[in-house]
Amino acid sequence: MIIKIDDNAGYCFGVVKAIGVAEEQLDKEGSLYCLGDIVHNSAEVERLKQKGLVVIDHQQLLSLRQCKVLIRAHGEPPSTYSVAKSQGIELIDATCPIVLALQGRIRQGYEAMKQVAGQVVIFGKPGHAEVVGLNGQCNGEAIIVSHADELQPIDFSRPIRLYSQTTKSRDEYQQLIANIQAALPPQADFVAYDTVCNRVANRAKQLEAFAHSVDVLIFVAGANSSNGRYLYEYCRQVQPHTHLISNADQLDPQWWANAQSVGISGATSTPRWLMEQVKNNIL
Ligand code: SF4
């Protein structure tokens, strides 16, 4: 039986950068606070905890003083920067440059919409760290829409600027845009920006080819990875024999009992070493 790991699987450059920054600090100082899980993959978080990474939440941030705290690739709202400044906390900012640029665009859109009583709409997962950071650019006033048919919160009589969380499906975003356009009155002021990360959008197409090339696909992703959930669902449509696991212990040999080939792939938050571990457990 052939077992192969998807050459295109593994971290996106935003996550590579954040983990690189964390490891550099840990090698120098032996410990570092990180605001939220550095990546949506518990196995990788555990590895970094062993090296001295201490994961904290926003409540715990309030009790820290005079220390270093890492901001992960998802980014943070302006309130986090204010809290850090007032408490003498040095932020090690590993926000992905693409997310940072999107925050800036949304901030500009929000300022423009304030002048004309318009609305900023963000297509994303409510409560997701990136969405919280994006909404923070709008003083928390953006309308968050999580499905293409969720139009009810939008006021079509007012100007609209629409943005997407970077890790959402581009197809679903296009569907949302089409649904909004169909509901708009004539001469409506509506602009939609394509802000899905190319790394995520292109990944789906690459995965499709990989999923077709094997009899069984093992998809490795953290349970809390929205990118992982989306890519897994995408794979399942192409390859019905797709199985989602978050660690190598969850493998079931029945899955490949009659297969000639097994493929292993993962989300943009799945470390390469974890996919190697899965491969070794199948052998
Ligand atoms: S998926 Fe794209 S936007 Fe998100 S962290 Fe990775 S590179 Fe950055």
Residues whose N, C-alpha, C, O or C-beta is under 5 A from the ligand:
A	BS01	SF4	C12 F13 G14 V15 A73 C96 I98 V99 T166 C197 R199 T268
